[in-house]
Amino acid sequence: MTESRAHVFISGDVQEVHFRDNTHETARAHDIEGWVRNLDDGRVEALFEGDREDVETMTEWCKRGPVKADVTDVEIEMGKPQGDLEDFEKH
């Protein structure tokens, strides 16, 4: 299994549309470790770590988001896994 890490910033109409809840559920279904949170500037920030294919699935999912979201941009910073995460948390 090849591990991967992605730090993601999602822009658009992404707060108050259950983006964090859906990200949390989707990440846990794919055995992803990390977290998701709202930012004061209206974006959502997430960190995904796990199997490369599962991390790619999550970054692609972020480009769509849940049904009520209107994603306009996704910034993805790929990096080496740190192994410092144990679960997927919603902040």
HTML snippet that shows the backbone in 3Dmol.js (N, CA, C, O; Angstrom):
<script src="https://3Dmol.org/build/3Dmol-min.js"></script>
<div id="view" style="width:600px;height:400px;position:relative"></div>
<script>
const pdb = `
ATOM      1  N   MET A   1       0.846  -1.183   0.000  1.00  0.00           N
ATOM      2  CA  MET A   1       0.000   0.000   0.000  1.00  0.00           C
ATOM      3  C   MET A   1       0.891   1.246   0.000  1.00  0.00           C
ATOM      4  O   MET A   1       1.763   1.385   0.858  1.00  0.00           O
ATOM      5  N   THR A   2       0.678   2.129  -0.937  1.00  0.00           N
ATOM      6  CA  THR A   2       1.427   3.375  -1.016  1.00  0.00           C
ATOM      7  C   THR A   2       0.642   4.461  -0.303  1.00  0.00           C
ATOM      8  O   THR A   2      -0.503   4.755  -0.649  1.00  0.00           O
ATOM      9  N   GLU A   3       1.273   5.044   0.688  1.00  0.00           N
ATOM     10  CA  GLU A   3       0.612   6.088   1.474  1.00  0.00           C
ATOM     11  C   GLU A   3       0.775   7.452   0.813  1.00  0.00           C
ATOM     12  O   GLU A   3       1.758   7.708   0.117  1.00  0.00           O
ATOM     13  N   SER A   4      -0.209   8.324   1.042  1.00  0.00           N
ATOM     14  CA  SER A   4      -0.209   9.659   0.469  1.00  0.00           C
ATOM     15  C   SER A   4      -0.817  10.631   1.463  1.00  0.00           C
ATOM     16  O   SER A   4      -1.516  10.228   2.393  1.00  0.00           O
ATOM     17  N   ARG A   5      -0.545  11.917   1.260  1.00  0.00           N
ATOM     18  CA  ARG A   5      -1.086  12.971   2.123  1.00  0.00           C
ATOM     19  C   ARG A   5      -1.484  14.152   1.245  1.00  0.00           C
ATOM     20  O   ARG A   5      -0.728  14.554   0.360  1.00  0.00           O
ATOM     21  N   ALA A   6      -2.667  14.706   1.487  1.00  0.00           N
ATOM     22  CA  ALA A   6      -3.138  15.879   0.742  1.00  0.00           C
ATOM     23  C   ALA A   6      -3.720  16.896   1.713  1.00  0.00           C
ATOM     24  O   ALA A   6      -4.563  16.565   2.547  1.00  0.00           O
ATOM     25  N   HIS A   7      -3.262  18.137   1.595  1.00  0.00           N
ATOM     26  CA  HIS A   7      -3.801  19.262   2.357  1.00  0.00           C
ATOM     27  C   HIS A   7      -4.643  20.060   1.369  1.00  0.00           C
ATOM     28  O   HIS A   7      -4.129  20.536   0.357  1.00  0.00           O
ATOM     29  N   VAL A   8      -5.930  20.209   1.655  1.00  0.00           N
ATOM     30  CA  VAL A   8      -6.883  20.713   0.671  1.00  0.00           C
ATOM     31  C   VAL A   8      -7.612  21.947   1.205  1.00  0.00           C
ATOM     32  O   VAL A   8      -8.005  22.001   2.371  1.00  0.00           O
ATOM     33  N   PHE A   9      -7.783  22.937   0.322  1.00  0.00           N
ATOM     34  CA  PHE A   9      -8.561  24.142   0.626  1.00  0.00           C
ATOM     35  C   PHE A   9      -9.665  24.239  -0.425  1.00  0.00           C
ATOM     36  O   PHE A   9      -9.385  24.327  -1.621  1.00  0.00           O
ATOM     37  N   ILE A  10     -10.916  24.221   0.025  1.00  0.00           N
ATOM     38  CA  ILE A  10     -12.068  24.222  -0.882  1.00  0.00           C
ATOM     39  C   ILE A  10     -12.769  25.576  -0.795  1.00  0.00           C
ATOM     40  O   ILE A  10     -13.117  26.033   0.293  1.00  0.00           O
ATOM     41  N   SER A  11     -12.972  26.214  -1.950  1.00  0.00           N
ATOM     42  CA  SER A  11     -13.637  27.517  -2.020  1.00  0.00           C
ATOM     43  C   SER A  11     -14.983  27.390  -2.699  1.00  0.00           C
ATOM     44  O   SER A  11     -15.246  26.435  -3.430  1.00  0.00           O
ATOM     45  N   GLY A  12     -15.826  28.370  -2.445  1.00  0.00           N
ATOM     46  CA  GLY A  12     -17.155  28.424  -3.048  1.00  0.00           C
ATOM     47  C   GLY A  12     -18.202  28.492  -1.966  1.00  0.00           C
ATOM     48  O   GLY A  12     -17.931  28.947  -0.855  1.00  0.00           O
ATOM     49  N   ASP A  13     -19.394  28.045  -2.286  1.00  0.00           N
ATOM     50  CA  ASP A  13     -20.477  27.973  -1.306  1.00  0.00           C
ATOM     51  C   ASP A  13     -20.342  26.621  -0.611  1.00  0.00           C
ATOM     52  O   ASP A  13     -21.029  25.662  -0.959  1.00  0.00           O
ATOM     53  N   VAL A  14     -19.440  26.558   0.383  1.00  0.00           N
ATOM     54  CA  VAL A  14     -19.083  25.277   0.988  1.00  0.00           C
ATOM     55  C   VAL A  14     -19.317  25.220   2.501  1.00  0.00           C
ATOM     56  O   VAL A  14     -19.063  24.193   3.130  1.00  0.00           O
ATOM     57  N   GLN A  15     -19.793  26.306   3.076  1.00  0.00           N
ATOM     58  CA  GLN A  15     -20.133  26.283   4.498  1.00  0.00           C
ATOM     59  C   GLN A  15     -21.650  26.319   4.641  1.00  0.00           C
ATOM     60  O   GLN A  15     -22.354  26.896   3.812  1.00  0.00           O
ATOM     61  N   GLU A  16     -22.137  25.695   5.701  1.00  0.00           N
ATOM     62  CA  GLU A  16     -23.570  25.588   5.990  1.00  0.00           C
ATOM     63  C   GLU A  16     -24.316  24.769   4.936  1.00  0.00           C
ATOM     64  O   GLU A  16     -25.509  24.969   4.711  1.00  0.00           O
ATOM     65  N   VAL A  17     -23.594  23.837   4.287  1.00  0.00           N
ATOM     66  CA  VAL A  17     -24.208  22.930   3.315  1.00  0.00           C
ATOM     67  C   VAL A  17     -23.830  21.484   3.637  1.00  0.00           C
ATOM     68  O   VAL A  17     -23.923  20.605   2.780  1.00  0.00           O
ATOM     69  N   HIS A  18     -23.404  21.246   4.876  1.00  0.00           N
ATOM     70  CA  HIS A  18     -23.019  19.915   5.383  1.00  0.00           C
ATOM     71  C   HIS A  18     -21.750  19.375   4.716  1.00  0.00           C
ATOM     72  O   HIS A  18     -21.572  18.163   4.592  1.00  0.00           O
ATOM     73  N   PHE A  19     -20.875  20.286   4.290  1.00  0.00           N
ATOM     74  CA  PHE A  19     -19.629  19.857   3.656  1.00  0.00           C
ATOM     75  C   PHE A  19     -18.765  19.065   4.633  1.00  0.00           C
ATOM     76  O   PHE A  19     -18.255  17.999   4.289  1.00  0.00           O
ATOM     77  N   ARG A  20     -18.601  19.581   5.843  1.00  0.00           N
ATOM     78  CA  ARG A  20     -17.765  18.878   6.828  1.00  0.00           C
ATOM     79  C   ARG A  20     -18.356  17.521   7.198  1.00  0.00           C
ATOM     80  O   ARG A  20     -17.630  16.531   7.278  1.00  0.00           O
ATOM     81  N   ASP A  21     -19.657  17.469   7.422  1.00  0.00           N
ATOM     82  CA  ASP A  21     -20.305  16.190   7.765  1.00  0.00           C
ATOM     83  C   ASP A  21     -20.092  15.153   6.669  1.00  0.00           C
ATOM     84  O   ASP A  21     -19.729  14.010   6.944  1.00  0.00           O
ATOM     85  N   ASN A  22     -20.320  15.558   5.437  1.00  0.00           N
ATOM     86  CA  ASN A  22     -20.176  14.626   4.314  1.00  0.00           C
ATOM     87  C   ASN A  22     -18.720  14.238   4.081  1.00  0.00           C
ATOM     88  O   ASN A  22     -18.431  13.095   3.729  1.00  0.00           O
ATOM     89  N   THR A  23     -17.807  15.178   4.275  1.00  0.00           N
ATOM     90  CA  THR A  23     -16.382  14.859   4.153  1.00  0.00           C
ATOM     91  C   THR A  23     -16.000  13.838   5.212  1.00  0.00           C
ATOM     92  O   THR A  23     -15.284  12.878   4.927  1.00  0.00           O
ATOM     93  N   HIS A  24     -16.471  14.042   6.419  1.00  0.00           N
ATOM     94  CA  HIS A  24     -16.188  13.127   7.529  1.00  0.00           C
ATOM     95  C   HIS A  24     -16.682  11.715   7.208  1.00  0.00           C
ATOM     96  O   HIS A  24     -15.944  10.744   7.374  1.00  0.00           O
ATOM     97  N   GLU A  25     -17.907  11.605   6.759  1.00  0.00           N
ATOM     98  CA  GLU A  25     -18.482  10.295   6.429  1.00  0.00           C
ATOM     99  C   GLU A  25     -17.728   9.621   5.279  1.00  0.00           C
ATOM    100  O   GLU A  25     -17.433   8.427   5.340  1.00  0.00           O
ATOM    101  N   THR A  26     -17.419  10.389   4.237  1.00  0.00           N
ATOM    102  CA  THR A  26     -16.741   9.836   3.070  1.00  0.00           C
ATOM    103  C   THR A  26     -15.318   9.402   3.425  1.00  0.00           C
ATOM    104  O   THR A  26     -14.873   8.333   3.009  1.00  0.00           O
ATOM    105  N   ALA A  27     -14.614  10.220   4.186  1.00  0.00           N
ATOM    106  CA  ALA A  27     -13.245   9.876   4.587  1.00  0.00           C
ATOM    107  C   ALA A  27     -13.217   8.611   5.438  1.00  0.00           C
ATOM    108  O   ALA A  27     -12.359   7.750   5.241  1.00  0.00           O
ATOM    109  N   ARG A  28     -14.136   8.493   6.368  1.00  0.00           N
ATOM    110  CA  ARG A  28     -14.172   7.297   7.221  1.00  0.00           C
ATOM    111  C   ARG A  28     -14.515   6.056   6.397  1.00  0.00           C
ATOM    112  O   ARG A  28     -14.018   4.969   6.692  1.00  0.00           O
ATOM    113  N   ALA A  29     -15.350   6.198   5.378  1.00  0.00           N
ATOM    114  CA  ALA A  29     -15.697   5.061   4.518  1.00  0.00           C
ATOM    115  C   ALA A  29     -14.490   4.585   3.709  1.00  0.00           C
ATOM    116  O   ALA A  29     -14.442   3.435   3.271  1.00  0.00           O
ATOM    117  N   HIS A  30     -13.517   5.480   3.514  1.00  0.00           N
ATOM    118  CA  HIS A  30     -12.318   5.138   2.736  1.00  0.00           C
ATOM    119  C   HIS A  30     -11.089   4.926   3.631  1.00  0.00           C
ATOM    120  O   HIS A  30      -9.962   4.895   3.136  1.00  0.00           O
ATOM    121  N   ASP A  31     -11.299   4.783   4.933  1.00  0.00           N
ATOM    122  CA  ASP A  31     -10.199   4.571   5.888  1.00  0.00           C
ATOM    123  C   ASP A  31      -9.135   5.660   5.817  1.00  0.00           C
ATOM    124  O   ASP A  31      -7.940   5.383   5.919  1.00  0.00           O
ATOM    125  N   ILE A  32      -9.580   6.893   5.641  1.00  0.00           N
ATOM    126  CA  ILE A  32      -8.684   8.045   5.596  1.00  0.00           C
ATOM    127  C   ILE A  32      -8.525   8.599   7.003  1.00  0.00           C
ATOM    128  O   ILE A  32      -9.482   8.658   7.775  1.00  0.00           O
ATOM    129  N   GLU A  33      -7.313   8.999   7.321  1.00  0.00           N
ATOM    130  CA  GLU A  33      -7.043   9.696   8.573  1.00  0.00           C
ATOM    131  C   GLU A  33      -6.882  11.173   8.268  1.00  0.00           C
ATOM    132  O   GLU A  33      -6.488  11.537   7.159  1.00  0.00           O
ATOM    133  N   GLY A  34      -7.181  12.029   9.236  1.00  0.00           N
ATOM    134  CA  GLY A  34      -7.020  13.461   9.038  1.00  0.00           C
ATOM    135  C   GLY A  34      -8.102  14.251   9.722  1.00  0.00           C
ATOM    136  O   GLY A  34      -8.597  13.862  10.780  1.00  0.00           O
ATOM    137  N   TRP A  35      -8.471  15.366   9.115  1.00  0.00           N
ATOM    138  CA  TRP A  35      -9.465  16.256   9.709  1.00  0.00           C
ATOM    139  C   TRP A  35     -10.052  17.187   8.642  1.00  0.00           C
ATOM    140  O   TRP A  35      -9.536  17.305   7.531  1.00  0.00           O
ATOM    141  N   VAL A  36     -11.155  17.842   9.029  1.00  0.00           N
ATOM    142  CA  VAL A  36     -11.799  18.844   8.174  1.00  0.00           C
ATOM    143  C   VAL A  36     -12.331  19.954   9.078  1.00  0.00           C
ATOM    144  O   VAL A  36     -12.816  19.686  10.177  1.00  0.00           O
ATOM    145  N   ARG A  37     -12.237  21.208   8.608  1.00  0.00           N
ATOM    146  CA  ARG A  37     -12.734  22.338   9.404  1.00  0.00           C
ATOM    147  C   ARG A  37     -13.121  23.496   8.498  1.00  0.00           C
ATOM    148  O   ARG A  37     -12.644  23.606   7.368  1.00  0.00           O
ATOM    149  N   ASN A  38     -14.001  24.362   9.016  1.00  0.00           N
ATOM    150  CA  ASN A  38     -14.363  25.603   8.339  1.00  0.00           C
ATOM    151  C   ASN A  38     -13.314  26.658   8.656  1.00  0.00           C
ATOM    152  O   ASN A  38     -12.767  26.693   9.758  1.00  0.00           O
ATOM    153  N   LEU A  39     -13.039  27.514   7.684  1.00  0.00           N
ATOM    154  CA  LEU A  39     -12.144  28.645   7.897  1.00  0.00           C
ATOM    155  C   LEU A  39     -12.957  29.928   7.968  1.00  0.00           C
ATOM    156  O   LEU A  39     -14.055  30.005   7.417  1.00  0.00           O
ATOM    157  N   ASP A  40     -12.417  30.935   8.644  1.00  0.00           N
ATOM    158  CA  ASP A  40     -13.117  32.209   8.799  1.00  0.00           C
ATOM    159  C   ASP A  40     -13.381  32.915   7.473  1.00  0.00           C
ATOM    160  O   ASP A  40     -14.292  33.738   7.383  1.00  0.00           O
ATOM    161  N   ASP A  41     -12.587  32.602   6.434  1.00  0.00           N
ATOM    162  CA  ASP A  41     -12.762  33.272   5.146  1.00  0.00           C
ATOM    163  C   ASP A  41     -13.801  32.591   4.248  1.00  0.00           C
ATOM    164  O   ASP A  41     -13.948  32.961   3.083  1.00  0.00           O
ATOM    165  N   GLY A  42     -14.529  31.588   4.788  1.00  0.00           N
ATOM    166  CA  GLY A  42     -15.594  30.929   4.036  1.00  0.00           C
ATOM    167  C   GLY A  42     -15.176  29.647   3.355  1.00  0.00           C
ATOM    168  O   GLY A  42     -16.019  28.932   2.812  1.00  0.00           O
ATOM    169  N   ARG A  43     -13.888  29.339   3.372  1.00  0.00           N
ATOM    170  CA  ARG A  43     -13.414  28.091   2.768  1.00  0.00           C
ATOM    171  C   ARG A  43     -13.517  26.942   3.772  1.00  0.00           C
ATOM    172  O   ARG A  43     -13.746  27.147   4.964  1.00  0.00           O
ATOM    173  N   VAL A  44     -13.343  25.737   3.253  1.00  0.00           N
ATOM    174  CA  VAL A  44     -13.201  24.543   4.076  1.00  0.00           C
ATOM    175  C   VAL A  44     -11.789  24.025   3.853  1.00  0.00           C
ATOM    176  O   VAL A  44     -11.302  23.987   2.724  1.00  0.00           O
ATOM    177  N   GLU A  45     -11.138  23.627   4.938  1.00  0.00           N
ATOM    178  CA  GLU A  45      -9.788  23.081   4.887  1.00  0.00           C
ATOM    179  C   GLU A  45      -9.833  21.635   5.356  1.00  0.00           C
ATOM    180  O   GLU A  45     -10.539  21.313   6.311  1.00  0.00           O
ATOM    181  N   ALA A  46      -9.090  20.768   4.695  1.00  0.00           N
ATOM    182  CA  ALA A  46      -9.053  19.360   5.086  1.00  0.00           C
ATOM    183  C   ALA A  46      -7.656  18.795   4.896  1.00  0.00           C
ATOM    184  O   ALA A  46      -6.887  19.260   4.055  1.00  0.00           O
ATOM    185  N   LEU A  47      -7.348  17.792   5.688  1.00  0.00           N
ATOM    186  CA  LEU A  47      -6.097  17.057   5.565  1.00  0.00           C
ATOM    187  C   LEU A  47      -6.441  15.587   5.473  1.00  0.00           C
ATOM    188  O   LEU A  47      -7.113  15.040   6.347  1.00  0.00           O
ATOM    189  N   PHE A  48      -5.975  14.943   4.401  1.00  0.00           N
ATOM    190  CA  PHE A  48      -6.250  13.524   4.171  1.00  0.00           C
ATOM    191  C   PHE A  48      -4.938  12.754   4.139  1.00  0.00           C
ATOM    192  O   PHE A  48      -3.975  13.168   3.493  1.00  0.00           O
ATOM    193  N   GLU A  49      -4.915  11.634   4.841  1.00  0.00           N
ATOM    194  CA  GLU A  49      -3.745  10.761   4.779  1.00  0.00           C
ATOM    195  C   GLU A  49      -4.222   9.318   4.737  1.00  0.00           C
ATOM    196  O   GLU A  49      -5.104   8.917   5.496  1.00  0.00           O
ATOM    197  N   GLY A  50      -3.626   8.546   3.840  1.00  0.00           N
ATOM    198  CA  GLY A  50      -3.992   7.140   3.704  1.00  0.00           C
ATOM    199  C   GLY A  50      -3.473   6.577   2.395  1.00  0.00           C
ATOM    200  O   GLY A  50      -2.544   7.112   1.792  1.00  0.00           O
ATOM    201  N   ASP A  51      -4.088   5.496   1.974  1.00  0.00           N
ATOM    202  CA  ASP A  51      -3.725   4.876   0.707  1.00  0.00           C
ATOM    203  C   ASP A  51      -3.879   5.895  -0.423  1.00  0.00           C
ATOM    204  O   ASP A  51      -4.845   6.657  -0.448  1.00  0.00           O
ATOM    205  N   ARG A  52      -2.926   5.908  -1.354  1.00  0.00           N
ATOM    206  CA  ARG A  52      -2.922   6.918  -2.423  1.00  0.00           C
ATOM    207  C   ARG A  52      -4.240   6.965  -3.186  1.00  0.00           C
ATOM    208  O   ARG A  52      -4.757   8.051  -3.447  1.00  0.00           O
ATOM    209  N   GLU A  53      -4.788   5.821  -3.545  1.00  0.00           N
ATOM    210  CA  GLU A  53      -6.054   5.812  -4.294  1.00  0.00           C
ATOM    211  C   GLU A  53      -7.188   6.414  -3.477  1.00  0.00           C
ATOM    212  O   GLU A  53      -8.031   7.132  -4.016  1.00  0.00           O
ATOM    213  N   ASP A  54      -7.214   6.128  -2.187  1.00  0.00           N
ATOM    214  CA  ASP A  54      -8.264   6.681  -1.330  1.00  0.00           C
ATOM    215  C   ASP A  54      -8.101   8.185  -1.143  1.00  0.00           C
ATOM    216  O   ASP A  54      -9.092   8.916  -1.116  1.00  0.00           O
ATOM    217  N   VAL A  55      -6.871   8.652  -1.015  1.00  0.00           N
ATOM    218  CA  VAL A  55      -6.620  10.091  -0.910  1.00  0.00           C
ATOM    219  C   VAL A  55      -7.045  10.782  -2.207  1.00  0.00           C
ATOM    220  O   VAL A  55      -7.656  11.850  -2.166  1.00  0.00           O
ATOM    221  N   GLU A  56      -6.731  10.190  -3.345  1.00  0.00           N
ATOM    222  CA  GLU A  56      -7.161  10.751  -4.631  1.00  0.00           C
ATOM    223  C   GLU A  56      -8.684  10.779  -4.742  1.00  0.00           C
ATOM    224  O   GLU A  56      -9.253  11.733  -5.272  1.00  0.00           O
ATOM    225  N   THR A  57      -9.340   9.738  -4.246  1.00  0.00           N
ATOM    226  CA  THR A  57     -10.801   9.713  -4.235  1.00  0.00           C
ATOM    227  C   THR A  57     -11.342  10.883  -3.421  1.00  0.00           C
ATOM    228  O   THR A  57     -12.311  11.525  -3.827  1.00  0.00           O
ATOM    229  N   MET A  58     -10.725  11.163  -2.279  1.00  0.00           N
ATOM    230  CA  MET A  58     -11.187  12.266  -1.433  1.00  0.00           C
ATOM    231  C   MET A  58     -10.956  13.618  -2.100  1.00  0.00           C
ATOM    232  O   MET A  58     -11.826  14.487  -2.042  1.00  0.00           O
ATOM    233  N   THR A  59      -9.802  13.811  -2.733  1.00  0.00           N
ATOM    234  CA  THR A  59      -9.561  15.103  -3.377  1.00  0.00           C
ATOM    235  C   THR A  59     -10.515  15.317  -4.552  1.00  0.00           C
ATOM    236  O   THR A  59     -10.962  16.438  -4.793  1.00  0.00           O
ATOM    237  N   GLU A  60     -10.824  14.250  -5.278  1.00  0.00           N
ATOM    238  CA  GLU A  60     -11.805  14.362  -6.363  1.00  0.00           C
ATOM    239  C   GLU A  60     -13.197  14.648  -5.804  1.00  0.00           C
ATOM    240  O   GLU A  60     -13.944  15.443  -6.375  1.00  0.00           O
ATOM    241  N   TRP A  61     -13.545  14.008  -4.699  1.00  0.00           N
ATOM    242  CA  TRP A  61     -14.843  14.239  -4.067  1.00  0.00           C
ATOM    243  C   TRP A  61     -14.969  15.711  -3.657  1.00  0.00           C
ATOM    244  O   TRP A  61     -16.038  16.306  -3.789  1.00  0.00           O
ATOM    245  N   CYS A  62     -13.874  16.291  -3.160  1.00  0.00           N
ATOM    246  CA  CYS A  62     -13.905  17.693  -2.725  1.00  0.00           C
ATOM    247  C   CYS A  62     -14.216  18.645  -3.877  1.00  0.00           C
ATOM    248  O   CYS A  62     -14.726  19.741  -3.648  1.00  0.00           O
ATOM    249  N   LYS A  63     -13.922  18.251  -5.085  1.00  0.00           N
ATOM    250  CA  LYS A  63     -14.210  19.100  -6.243  1.00  0.00           C
ATOM    251  C   LYS A  63     -15.704  19.179  -6.528  1.00  0.00           C
ATOM    252  O   LYS A  63     -16.160  20.094  -7.214  1.00  0.00           O
ATOM    253  N   ARG A  64     -16.471  18.218  -6.000  1.00  0.00           N
ATOM    254  CA  ARG A  64     -17.932  18.209  -6.146  1.00  0.00           C
ATOM    255  C   ARG A  64     -18.594  18.594  -4.832  1.00  0.00           C
ATOM    256  O   ARG A  64     -19.442  19.486  -4.785  1.00  0.00           O
ATOM    257  N   GLY A  65     -18.196  17.911  -3.769  1.00  0.00           N
ATOM    258  CA  GLY A  65     -18.790  18.133  -2.454  1.00  0.00           C
ATOM    259  C   GLY A  65     -20.189  17.562  -2.378  1.00  0.00           C
ATOM    260  O   GLY A  65     -20.632  16.856  -3.283  1.00  0.00           O
ATOM    261  N   PRO A  66     -20.887  17.871  -1.289  1.00  0.00           N
ATOM    262  CA  PRO A  66     -22.265  17.399  -1.140  1.00  0.00           C
ATOM    263  C   PRO A  66     -23.212  18.124  -2.094  1.00  0.00           C
ATOM    264  O   PRO A  66     -22.834  19.108  -2.731  1.00  0.00           O
ATOM    265  N   VAL A  67     -24.414  17.639  -2.184  1.00  0.00           N
ATOM    266  CA  VAL A  67     -25.399  18.136  -3.150  1.00  0.00           C
ATOM    267  C   VAL A  67     -25.600  19.648  -3.083  1.00  0.00           C
ATOM    268  O   VAL A  67     -25.675  20.297  -4.127  1.00  0.00           O
ATOM    269  N   LYS A  68     -25.687  20.223  -1.890  1.00  0.00           N
ATOM    270  CA  LYS A  68     -25.985  21.647  -1.751  1.00  0.00           C
ATOM    271  C   LYS A  68     -24.771  22.553  -1.935  1.00  0.00           C
ATOM    272  O   LYS A  68     -24.924  23.774  -1.989  1.00  0.00           O
ATOM    273  N   ALA A  69     -23.580  21.988  -2.030  1.00  0.00           N
ATOM    274  CA  ALA A  69     -22.363  22.791  -2.182  1.00  0.00           C
ATOM    275  C   ALA A  69     -22.209  23.284  -3.616  1.00  0.00           C
ATOM    276  O   ALA A  69     -22.691  22.662  -4.563  1.00  0.00           O
ATOM    277  N   ASP A  70     -21.527  24.415  -3.749  1.00  0.00           N
ATOM    278  CA  ASP A  70     -21.145  24.945  -5.061  1.00  0.00           C
ATOM    279  C   ASP A  70     -19.652  25.229  -4.999  1.00  0.00           C
ATOM    280  O   ASP A  70     -19.236  26.334  -4.652  1.00  0.00           O
ATOM    281  N   VAL A  71     -18.851  24.232  -5.336  1.00  0.00           N
ATOM    282  CA  VAL A  71     -17.398  24.339  -5.261  1.00  0.00           C
ATOM    283  C   VAL A  71     -16.889  25.115  -6.475  1.00  0.00           C
ATOM    284  O   VAL A  71     -17.196  24.774  -7.617  1.00  0.00           O
ATOM    285  N   THR A  72     -16.101  26.171  -6.209  1.00  0.00           N
ATOM    286  CA  THR A  72     -15.541  26.968  -7.298  1.00  0.00           C
ATOM    287  C   THR A  72     -14.045  26.738  -7.483  1.00  0.00           C
ATOM    288  O   THR A  72     -13.514  26.984  -8.566  1.00  0.00           O
ATOM    289  N   ASP A  73     -13.353  26.269  -6.436  1.00  0.00           N
ATOM    290  CA  ASP A  73     -11.919  26.044  -6.538  1.00  0.00           C
ATOM    291  C   ASP A  73     -11.465  25.079  -5.455  1.00  0.00           C
ATOM    292  O   ASP A  73     -11.995  25.082  -4.343  1.00  0.00           O
ATOM    293  N   VAL A  74     -10.484  24.257  -5.789  1.00  0.00           N
ATOM    294  CA  VAL A  74      -9.872  23.349  -4.813  1.00  0.00           C
ATOM    295  C   VAL A  74      -8.365  23.451  -4.973  1.00  0.00           C
ATOM    296  O   VAL A  74      -7.821  23.136  -6.031  1.00  0.00           O
ATOM    297  N   GLU A  75      -7.691  23.894  -3.917  1.00  0.00           N
ATOM    298  CA  GLU A  75      -6.233  23.927  -3.885  1.00  0.00           C
ATOM    299  C   GLU A  75      -5.774  22.663  -3.175  1.00  0.00           C
ATOM    300  O   GLU A  75      -6.239  22.357  -2.077  1.00  0.00           O
ATOM    301  N   ILE A  76      -4.860  21.929  -3.802  1.00  0.00           N
ATOM    302  CA  ILE A  76      -4.379  20.676  -3.236  1.00  0.00           C
ATOM    303  C   ILE A  76      -2.867  20.736  -3.104  1.00  0.00           C
ATOM    304  O   ILE A  76      -2.153  20.949  -4.084  1.00  0.00           O
ATOM    305  N   GLU A  77      -2.390  20.549  -1.891  1.00  0.00           N
ATOM    306  CA  GLU A  77      -0.960  20.481  -1.620  1.00  0.00           C
ATOM    307  C   GLU A  77      -0.633  19.042  -1.237  1.00  0.00           C
ATOM    308  O   GLU A  77      -1.005  18.583  -0.157  1.00  0.00           O
ATOM    309  N   MET A  78       0.057  18.336  -2.116  1.00  0.00           N
ATOM    310  CA  MET A  78       0.436  16.957  -1.840  1.00  0.00           C
ATOM    311  C   MET A  78       1.723  16.937  -1.012  1.00  0.00           C
ATOM    312  O   MET A  78       2.582  17.807  -1.150  1.00  0.00           O
ATOM    313  N   GLY A  79       1.832  15.927  -0.152  1.00  0.00           N
ATOM    314  CA  GLY A  79       3.025  15.813   0.675  1.00  0.00           C
ATOM    315  C   GLY A  79       3.262  14.384   1.102  1.00  0.00           C
ATOM    316  O   GLY A  79       2.485  13.481   0.792  1.00  0.00           O
ATOM    317  N   LYS A  80       4.342  14.203   1.813  1.00  0.00           N
ATOM    318  CA  LYS A  80       4.672  12.882   2.335  1.00  0.00           C
ATOM    319  C   LYS A  80       3.854  12.628   3.587  1.00  0.00           C
ATOM    320  O   LYS A  80       3.689  13.530   4.408  1.00  0.00           O
ATOM    321  N   PRO A  81       3.336  11.412   3.748  1.00  0.00           N
ATOM    322  CA  PRO A  81       2.571  11.088   4.957  1.00  0.00           C
ATOM    323  C   PRO A  81       3.431  11.267   6.200  1.00  0.00           C
ATOM    324  O   PRO A  81       4.618  10.940   6.198  1.00  0.00           O
ATOM    325  N   GLN A  82       2.830  11.780   7.244  1.00  0.00           N
ATOM    326  CA  GLN A  82       3.527  12.004   8.499  1.00  0.00           C
ATOM    327  C   GLN A  82       3.301  10.861   9.491  1.00  0.00           C
ATOM    328  O   GLN A  82       4.120  10.630  10.381  1.00  0.00           O
ATOM    329  N   GLY A  83       2.175  10.146   9.326  1.00  0.00           N
ATOM    330  CA  GLY A  83       1.868   9.054  10.245  1.00  0.00           C
ATOM    331  C   GLY A  83       1.493   9.526  11.632  1.00  0.00           C
ATOM    332  O   GLY A  83       1.534   8.748  12.585  1.00  0.00           O
ATOM    333  N   ASP A  84       1.123  10.803  11.760  1.00  0.00           N
ATOM    334  CA  ASP A  84       0.814  11.365  13.069  1.00  0.00           C
ATOM    335  C   ASP A  84      -0.696  11.468  13.322  1.00  0.00           C
ATOM    336  O   ASP A  84      -1.113  12.075  14.309  1.00  0.00           O
ATOM    337  N   LEU A  85      -1.513  10.887  12.449  1.00  0.00           N
ATOM    338  CA  LEU A  85      -2.962  10.953  12.569  1.00  0.00           C
ATOM    339  C   LEU A  85      -3.499   9.565  12.893  1.00  0.00           C
ATOM    340  O   LEU A  85      -2.946   8.560  12.445  1.00  0.00           O
ATOM    341  N   GLU A  86      -4.576   9.509  13.670  1.00  0.00           N
ATOM    342  CA  GLU A  86      -5.119   8.214  14.067  1.00  0.00           C
ATOM    343  C   GLU A  86      -6.538   7.971  13.612  1.00  0.00           C
ATOM    344  O   GLU A  86      -6.984   6.823  13.599  1.00  0.00           O
ATOM    345  N   ASP A  87      -7.261   9.005  13.238  1.00  0.00           N
ATOM    346  CA  ASP A  87      -8.662   8.881  12.879  1.00  0.00           C
ATOM    347  C   ASP A  87      -8.985  10.051  11.960  1.00  0.00           C
ATOM    348  O   ASP A  87      -8.092  10.809  11.580  1.00  0.00           O
ATOM    349  N   PHE A  88     -10.261  10.202  11.602  1.00  0.00           N
ATOM    350  CA  PHE A  88     -10.667  11.365  10.840  1.00  0.00           C
ATOM    351  C   PHE A  88     -11.607  12.177  11.723  1.00  0.00           C
ATOM    352  O   PHE A  88     -12.633  11.677  12.183  1.00  0.00           O
ATOM    353  N   GLU A  89     -11.239  13.446  11.955  1.00  0.00           N
ATOM    354  CA  GLU A  89     -11.988  14.310  12.876  1.00  0.00           C
ATOM    355  C   GLU A  89     -12.625  15.476  12.143  1.00  0.00           C
ATOM    356  O   GLU A  89     -12.105  15.970  11.142  1.00  0.00           O
ATOM    357  N   LYS A  90     -13.749  15.896  12.663  1.00  0.00           N
ATOM    358  CA  LYS A  90     -14.449  17.081  12.154  1.00  0.00           C
ATOM    359  C   LYS A  90     -14.318  18.161  13.214  1.00  0.00           C
ATOM    360  O   LYS A  90     -14.747  17.969  14.352  1.00  0.00           O
ATOM    361  N   HIS A  91     -13.730  19.294  12.856  1.00  0.00           N
ATOM    362  CA  HIS A  91     -13.572  20.410  13.787  1.00  0.00           C
ATOM    363  C   HIS A  91     -14.576  21.484  13.483  1.00  0.00           C
ATOM    364  O   HIS A  91     -14.604  22.512  14.160  1.00  0.00           O
TER     365      HIS A  91
END
`;
const viewer = $3Dmol.createViewer("view");
viewer.addModel(pdb, "pdb");
viewer.setStyle({}, {cartoon: {color: "spectrum"}});
viewer.zoomTo();
viewer.render();
</script>
